[in-house]
């Protein structure tokens, strides 16, 4: 594992090409000088917050620091990347009528197809997801030009959901540019769906794009405005339809908490936990896990975020302590469960506990191999483990080879 292949190594290279000192970059990016020096030296893994802030200061894309998309080194990887190329063409043709004069698929068939995509998305089956997405998008595009009135609105709602699935695929594969376009497409479709909650989810997704780009101030403003508009809709919890509103409300607060955690502001920590407590209240009001708008929300996801936010705030002690009391049900999506163990592994690295970190990485791989393989923080954690370990560790070497990381 070569230092120049880590995010810290790439940061050092781009910084030197710009002629900046470490102090100057830390000041321009608004990050800790001590952390930056440790990341560049390979003694600490680069956090998502640091990567985004440094990329913005250096006028780079985040992918230039993470090294994504990673070079495929298995036949499965190659096939997934091929599906991305086909998907890109369909995303570009989003509002054009299909050239063939085909009859649209029945709405029942379209609903089933989109539900299947959601299952593949939650299971992080990137190969199957990439294979099916372009055709479903094309079928929905045809339906949007053939159906009318309420049926047309439902088609746009299904289109929005499908673009969210496309965004998950492209983001996880490291195609940040295409992921950003799918967010725009989601908002375009949601605006025509007649569903105000879908519009809020579009803002949720857009805040994520802004955060990755290092503009946490705009992301926070967007989330606050979205929450302000939704709050009057919380209303009475006795009639039908109140649970989705509270689930969206809770998810918006979770995204706002993440934005605060990555902001670097003096009030980052209290703001993060204030938003988290609002999300926790929403989960308690609902009392069970839901999957509205394919954003898994409820007590289980709030537990997962209780660890994730502590990790984002670099509070490894709190993250590990909290994680000990969390037992995730098998019913939770594989994506969320594997993400949890990736976060706990990050916390163990910060505690200089290579055994605990590696154990969590293997658990994440067991739950969702494809999610783990393409996650940039898995690679950062593995690089850090290579630095921490003072003797040859066959398990670490095996895991690094599985990731496709060079010696």
ZANU-974206 format. One line per 10 residues: number of its first residue (from 1); their letters; for each residue x, y, z of C-alpha. Coordinates in Angstrom, 1 decimal. Example, Ala and Ser with C-alpha at 12.3 -4.5 7.8 and 13.67 -1.06 7.14 Angstrom:
1 = as = 12.3:-4.5:7.8 | 13.7:-1.1:7.1
***
This chain:
1 = xxxxxxxxxx = 0.0:0.0:0.0 | 1.8:3.1:-1.2 | 1.4:6.4:0.6 | 0.8:8.3:-2.6 | -2.4:6.2:-3.2 | -4.0:7.4:0.0 | -6.1:10.6:0.2 | -3.4:12.1:2.4 | -0.7:11.4:-0.2 | -2.8:13.0:-2.9
11 = xxxxxxxxxx = -3.5:16.0:-0.8 | 0.2:16.5:-0.2 | 0.9:16.2:-4.0 | -1.8:18.7:-5.0 | -0.8:21.1:-2.2 | 2.9:21.1:-3.3 | 1.9:21.6:-7.0 | 0.1:24.7:-5.8 | 3.1:25.9:-3.9 | 1.3:26.0:-0.6
21 = xxxxxxxxxx = 2.6:25.1:2.9 | 0.6:22.8:5.1 | -0.2:25.8:7.3 | -1.6:27.8:4.4 | -3.8:24.9:3.2 | -5.1:24.3:6.7 | -6.0:28.0:7.0 | -7.6:28.2:3.5 | -9.6:25.0:4.1 | -10.6:25.8:7.7
31 = xxxxxxxxxx = -9.3:22.5:9.0 | -7.1:21.6:11.9 | -3.4:22.0:11.0 | -2.5:19.1:13.3 | -5.0:16.8:11.6 | -3.8:17.8:8.2 | -0.2:17.1:8.9 | -1.1:13.7:10.4 | -3.3:12.8:7.4 | -0.6:13.8:4.9
41 = xxxxxxxxxx = 2.0:11.7:6.8 | -0.4:8.7:6.8 | -0.8:8.6:10.6 | -4.5:9.5:10.5 | -7.2:8.6:7.8 | -8.6:11.5:5.9 | -12.2:12.2:7.1 | -15.0:13.1:4.6 | -15.1:16.6:6.1 | -11.4:17.2:5.7
51 = xxxxxxxxxx = -11.5:15.8:2.1 | -14.4:18.1:1.1 | -12.9:21.2:2.7 | -9.4:20.6:1.2 | -10.8:19.9:-2.2 | -12.7:23.1:-2.2 | -9.7:25.1:-1.0 | -7.5:23.5:-3.7 | -10.2:23.9:-6.4 | -10.4:20.2:-6.9
61 = xxxxxxxxxx = -13.2:17.6:-7.2 | -13.4:15.3:-4.2 | -12.8:12.4:-6.6 | -9.3:13.7:-7.3 | -8.4:13.2:-3.7 | -10.2:9.9:-3.1 | -9.0:8.5:-6.4 | -12.4:7.5:-7.5 | -13.7:5.8:-9.6 | -11.3:3.0:-8.6
71 = xxxxxxxxxx = -9.8:1.0:-11.4 | -11.7:-2.2:-12.0 | -9.7:-5.3:-11.3 | -12.3:-8.1:-11.5 | -14.8:-9.1:-14.2 | -17.6:-8.0:-12.0 | -16.1:-4.5:-11.6 | -15.7:-4.2:-15.3 | -19.3:-5.1:-15.9 | -20.6:-2.6:-13.3
81 = xxxxxxxxxx = -18.6:0.2:-15.0 | -20.0:-0.8:-18.4 | -23.5:-0.3:-17.0 | -22.5:3.2:-15.8 | -21.8:4.2:-19.4 | -25.3:3.0:-20.5 | -26.9:4.8:-17.6 | -25.2:8.0:-18.4 | -26.8:8.1:-21.9 | -30.3:7.5:-20.4
91 = xxxxxxxxxx = -29.8:10.2:-17.8 | -28.9:12.6:-20.6 | -32.1:11.8:-22.6 | -34.3:12.3:-19.5 | -37.1:14.5:-21.0 | -37.0:13.3:-24.6 | -39.7:11.1:-26.0 | -38.4:7.7:-26.9 | -37.8:7.3:-30.6 | -39.8:4.0:-30.8
101 = xxxxxxxxxx = -43.6:4.3:-30.9 | -44.0:1.7:-28.1 | -46.9:1.3:-25.7 | -46.0:2.2:-22.1 | -45.9:-0.5:-19.5 | -48.7:-0.8:-17.1 | -48.4:1.2:-13.9 | -48.5:-2.0:-11.9 | -45.5:-3.3:-13.8 | -43.6:0.0:-13.3
111 = xxxxxxxxxx = -44.3:0.0:-9.6 | -42.9:-3.5:-9.3 | -39.8:-2.6:-11.3 | -39.1:0.4:-9.1 | -39.6:-1.7:-6.0 | -37.1:-4.2:-7.3 | -34.6:-1.4:-7.8 | -35.2:-0.3:-4.2 | -34.4:-3.8:-2.9 | -31.2:-3.9:-5.0
121 = xxxxxxxxxx = -30.3:-0.5:-3.7 | -30.8:-1.4:-0.1 | -28.9:-4.7:-0.6 | -26.1:-2.8:-2.5 | -26.2:-5.2:-5.4 | -24.5:-2.7:-7.7 | -24.2:-5.2:-10.6 | -27.9:-5.9:-10.9 | -28.8:-2.4:-10.1 | -26.6:-1.0:-12.9
131 = xxxxxxxxxx = -28.0:-3.6:-15.3 | -31.7:-2.8:-14.6 | -31.6:1.0:-14.1 | -31.3:2.2:-17.7 | -34.2:0.1:-18.9 | -36.5:1.2:-16.1 | -35.6:4.8:-16.6 | -36.4:4.4:-20.3 | -39.8:2.8:-19.6 | -40.7:5.6:-17.2
141 = xxxxxxxxxx = -39.6:8.2:-19.7 | -41.9:6.6:-22.3 | -44.8:6.5:-19.7 | -44.3:10.2:-18.8 | -45.0:11.0:-22.5 | -48.0:8.7:-22.8 | -49.9:8.9:-19.4 | -52.0:11.9:-18.3 | -53.2:13.6:-15.1 | -52.9:11.6:-11.9
151 = xxxxxxxxxx = -51.2:8.6:-13.6 | -48.6:11.0:-15.1 | -47.9:12.3:-11.6 | -47.4:8.8:-10.3 | -45.0:8.2:-13.2 | -43.0:11.2:-12.2 | -42.9:10.0:-8.6 | -41.6:6.7:-9.7 | -39.1:8.5:-11.9 | -37.9:10.5:-8.9
161 = xxxxxxxxxx = -37.4:7.3:-6.9 | -35.5:5.7:-9.8 | -33.2:8.7:-10.1 | -32.5:8.4:-6.4 | -31.4:4.8:-7.0 | -29.3:5.9:-9.9 | -27.7:8.5:-7.6 | -26.8:5.9:-5.0 | -25.2:3.6:-7.7 | -23.2:6.4:-9.3
171 = xxxxxxxxxx = -22.1:7.9:-5.9 | -21.0:4.6:-4.5 | -19.0:3.9:-7.7 | -17.3:7.2:-7.5 | -18.9:9.1:-10.3 | -19.6:12.3:-8.4 | -20.5:14.2:-11.6 | -23.2:11.8:-12.7 | -24.5:11.5:-9.1 | -25.0:15.3:-9.0
181 = xxxxxxxxxx = -26.9:15.1:-12.3 | -29.2:12.4:-11.0 | -30.0:14.7:-8.0 | -31.0:17.4:-10.4 | -33.2:14.9:-12.3 | -34.8:13.8:-9.0 | -35.8:17.4:-8.2 | -37.1:17.9:-11.7 | -39.3:14.7:-11.4 | -40.4:15.4:-7.9
191 = xxxxxxxxxx = -41.6:18.9:-8.8 | -44.0:17.3:-11.3 | -45.1:14.4:-9.1 | -47.7:16.3:-7.1 | -46.1:15.0:-3.9 | -44.7:17.8:-1.6 | -42.8:15.3:0.5 | -40.8:14.2:-2.6 | -39.8:17.8:-3.0 | -38.3:17.8:0.5
201 = xxxxxxxxxx = -36.4:14.6:-0.3 | -35.0:16.3:-3.4 | -33.7:19.0:-1.0 | -32.3:16.3:1.2 | -30.3:14.9:-1.7 | -29.2:18.3:-2.9 | -27.9:19.2:0.6 | -25.7:16.1:0.3 | -24.3:17.3:-3.0 | -23.5:20.7:-1.5
211 = xxxxxxxxxx = -21.9:19.1:1.6 | -19.6:16.9:-0.6 | -18.6:20.0:-2.6 | -17.5:21.6:0.7 | -20.4:24.2:0.8 | -21.8:23.3:4.2 | -23.2:26.8:4.8 | -25.5:26.4:1.8 | -26.4:22.9:2.7 | -27.3:24.0:6.2
221 = xxxxxxxxxx = -29.4:26.8:4.9 | -31.2:24.5:2.5 | -32.0:22.0:5.3 | -33.2:24.7:7.7 | -35.5:26.1:5.0 | -36.9:22.7:4.2 | -37.5:21.9:7.9 | -39.2:25.3:8.4 | -41.6:24.5:5.5 | -42.4:21.0:6.7
231 = xxxxxxxxxx = -42.9:21.7:10.4 | -46.5:23.0:10.0 | -47.4:19.7:8.3 | -46.5:17.5:11.4 | -49.9:18.3:12.8 | -52.2:15.7:14.4 | -50.8:12.2:14.6 | -54.2:10.4:14.7 | -55.2:10.4:11.0 | -53.8:8.5:8.1
241 = xxxxxxxxxx = -50.6:9.6:6.4 | -48.8:11.2:9.4 | -46.0:8.7:9.7 | -44.4:9.5:6.3 | -44.3:13.2:7.2 | -42.5:12.5:10.5 | -40.2:10.1:8.7 | -39.2:12.7:6.2 | -38.9:15.3:9.1 | -36.6:12.9:10.9
251 = xxxxxxxxxx = -34.4:12.3:7.8 | -34.1:16.0:7.2 | -32.8:16.5:10.7 | -30.3:13.6:10.3 | -28.9:15.3:7.1 | -28.8:18.6:8.9 | -26.9:16.9:11.8 | -24.4:15.5:9.3 | -24.0:18.9:7.7 | -23.3:20.5:11.1
261 = xxxxxxxxxx = -20.8:17.8:12.0 | -18.8:18.4:8.8 | -19.1:22.2:8.9 | -16.1:22.9:11.1 | -18.0:25.7:12.9 | -17.5:26.4:16.6 | -21.0:25.3:17.3 | -20.7:22.1:15.2 | -21.0:19.6:18.1 | -24.1:21.1:19.9
271 = xxxxxxxxxx = -25.8:21.8:16.6 | -25.2:18.2:15.4 | -26.7:16.7:18.6 | -29.7:19.2:18.6 | -30.7:18.0:15.1 | -30.1:14.4:16.2 | -32.4:14.7:19.1 | -35.2:16.0:16.8 | -34.7:13.0:14.6 | -34.7:10.7:17.6
281 = xxxxxxxxxx = -38.0:12.2:18.7 | -39.5:11.6:15.3 | -38.4:7.9:15.4 | -39.9:7.5:18.9 | -43.2:9.1:17.7 | -43.4:6.5:14.8 | -42.1:3.7:17.0 | -41.0:1.3:14.2 | -38.8:1.3:11.1 | -40.2:2.6:7.8
291 = xxxxxxxxxx = -38.9:2.9:4.3 | -40.7:6.0:3.0 | -39.1:7.4:-0.2 | -36.6:4.5:0.2 | -34.9:6.4:3.0 | -34.9:3.8:5.8 | -36.0:5.6:9.0 | -37.0:4.7:12.5 | -35.3:3.6:15.8 | -32.8:1.4:14.0
301 = xxxxxxxxxx = -31.5:4.1:11.7 | -31.4:6.6:14.5 | -29.2:4.1:16.4 | -26.9:3.8:13.4 | -26.6:7.6:13.1 | -25.8:8.0:16.8 | -22.5:6.2:16.1 | -22.0:7.8:12.6 | -22.3:11.3:13.9 | -19.9:10.7:16.8
311 = xxxxxxxxxx = -17.4:9.4:14.2 | -17.9:12.5:12.0 | -17.1:14.6:15.1 | -14.0:12.6:15.6 | -15.3:11.5:19.0 | -14.1:7.9:18.8 | -14.6:7.1:22.5 | -18.3:8.0:22.3 | -18.7:6.2:19.0 | -17.3:2.9:20.3
321 = xxxxxxxxxx = -19.1:3.2:23.6 | -22.4:3.8:21.9 | -21.8:1.0:19.3 | -21.5:-1.6:22.1 | -25.1:-1.2:23.0 | -26.5:-1.3:19.4 | -27.7:-4.6:17.9 | -28.9:-4.2:14.4 | -31.8:-6.4:13.2 | -31.3:-8.5:10.1
331 = xxxxxxxxxx = -34.4:-6.6:8.7 | -32.4:-3.4:8.4 | -31.0:-2.8:4.9 | -27.6:-4.3:4.2 | -26.4:-0.9:3.1 | -27.2:0.6:6.5 | -25.7:-2.3:8.5 | -22.5:-2.4:6.6 | -22.2:1.4:6.8 | -22.5:1.1:10.6
341 = xxxxxxxxxx = -19.5:-1.3:10.8 | -17.4:0.8:8.4 | -18.0:3.8:10.8 | -17.1:1.7:13.9 | -13.9:0.6:12.1 | -13.0:4.3:11.6 | -13.5:4.9:15.3 | -11.2:2.0:16.2 | -8.5:3.4:13.9 | -8.7:6.7:15.7
351 = xxxxxxxxxx = -8.3:4.7:19.0 | -5.2:2.9:17.5 | -7.0:-0.4:17.8 | -6.1:-2.2:14.5 | -7.7:-5.5:15.7 | -11.0:-3.9:16.4 | -11.0:-2.0:13.2 | -10.1:-5.0:11.0 | -12.8:-7.0:12.8 | -15.4:-4.4:11.8
361 = xxxxxxxxxx = -14.2:-4.2:8.2 | -14.6:-7.9:7.8 | -18.0:-7.7:9.3 | -19.0:-4.9:6.9 | -17.7:-7.1:4.0 | -19.7:-10.1:5.2 | -22.9:-8.0:5.2 | -22.4:-6.2:1.9 | -19.2:-7.0:-0.1 | -19.9:-4.5:-2.9
371 = xxxxxxxxxx = -20.7:-1.6:-0.6 | -17.5:-2.3:1.4 | -15.3:-2.7:-1.7 | -16.1:0.6:-3.2 | -16.4:2.8:0.0 | -13.6:5.4:0.1 | -13.5:5.4:3.9 | -12.8:1.6:3.8 | -9.7:2.3:1.8 | -8.7:5.2:4.1
381 = xxxxxxxxxx = -9.1:3.0:7.1 | -7.1:0.2:5.5 | -4.2:2.6:4.7 | -4.2:3.7:8.3 | -4.2:0.1:9.5 | -1.1:-0.5:7.3 | 0.6:2.4:9.2 | -0.5:1.3:12.6 | 0.5:-2.4:12.3 | 4.2:-2.9:13.2
391 = xxxxxxxxxx = 4.3:-6.5:12.0 | 3.0:-8.4:9.0 | -0.7:-9.0:9.3 | -1.9:-11.7:6.9 | -5.6:-10.7:7.5 | -4.9:-7.1:6.7 | -2.9:-8.0:3.6 | -5.7:-10.3:2.5 | -8.3:-7.6:3.0 | -6.2:-5.0:1.1
401 = xxxxxxx = -5.7:-7.4:-1.8 | -9.4:-8.0:-1.9 | -10.0:-4.2:-2.2 | -7.6:-4.1:-5.1 | -5.0:-2.0:-3.3 | -1.5:-2.3:-4.7 | 1.4:-3.4:-2.5
***
